[in-house]
């Protein structure tokens, strides 16, 4: 029996969604690919158990967050600036907006960045975010507060869109 | 306005790469390597090493899992997934630089072994490997070559029974033979290079190029050697012993570039407008690097229309001792580089040999470690897909 039965289908179905989160976490296309591949390798190693009764996607998302935080901690000195996304074919204004957000996110701590991705991109509840980050709900609340406050300072031009999230 | 921030994050996430198409296979491969490493460690801890060698099943190589042991299964007629690499290993036994080559005659373990991206290893008896009749003087012409397309879907090899080079599609099992007859004796005496275009449509030896769809064969003009074979109607890259790099189309060579420093051609960009190569500061008339000299530290793109340098980027993030032995084009931006110096530091018996594969971005020079492909043996050869 193939111990990875169903794994390829899982990756096929969830790859892009996980990649988008990885990209928001890392801010860099290459790092996002590396991060996701590392995480999926871990998922594959535990696949028989996850497929039998676990929740592969939850496991993958938790591993994504943990691996990202661990990497950033280790590479903080080596990765000072993420590569900004390449200009697409859209309007210059849209690109500038993206770059401003990207730049501001890059200056947050890994945990602050992760909490914003979980709360505002993946629409996770405070409880779910706490579970994924392995911390208390109080910590999620305070990290969110600090992250948003820091974004306002780092990127005043984003104030308007942050207003509603307070 | 409530969802403004989310919309912006969504917009930003839309810039995420789609990722490689074979992400699942890569993950499975990584998991298998870890598993093989864990199993090997466990075995080593429990039983003597000599018993362990017999118990290990061949598996894909890596930093912690090496290819070793007996490969009993032969390549199925069809339905084989993309290949990662091929290797032969002289049965893991000592080979004294041509002195005992004949002792391997008739042994299946000298055959080329192919390894799929998902970690399956098969022997390929139809592909000639070691020239067991080779003389000790000509020991460097050790065996018949193979070539694998970058996507791993096709392999070119020498079919001794047909006395022709052939290309096999791994999935369908379709085999196309080249029209020219080449005897084993010719190969043993003079050797040859073997190249396959990425789309598998063309196959080349050092002095001929064959269109496998039409059967048409073009002789490479005297003084030139086929070096890289791109897709379709793009010219082949040829080099001269005198140094120049040329482009061969319609039987004619157009000299393109005369390198002043060591220069290793990776190939043409997929659109054919650029020739990508790695180079450095070692002059072409210097045949060996001196202590402290780095053979290659820069990637350049030469405009195939003008012959002028279009871009140049110093390697960024390369290991200080990187020593590329083979290069190929991966995509529009990146080339593949193989550093074949995996062996030497290990003290295992037999040692671990193989290639470290890197990708290099031709615009930024960014070097990224891709994978390590290994086998256990005292001597042999390893050919990675696209290299």
Interface residues (C-beta under 8 A of the other chain):
Chain A: X4 X7 X8 X10 X11 X12 X15 X16 X19 X20 X21 X22 X23 X24 X29 X30 X32 X33 X36 X37 X40 X41 X42 X43 X44 X45 X47 X85 X86 X88 X94 X97 X98 X101 X102 X105 X116 X117 X120 X121 X123 X158 X160 X161 X162 X163 X164 X165
Chain B: X1 X2 X3 X4 X5 X6 X7 X8 X9 X10 X11 X12 X13 X14 X15 X16 X17 X18 X19 X20 X23 X24 X25 X26 X27 X28 X30 X31 X34 X35 X366 X368
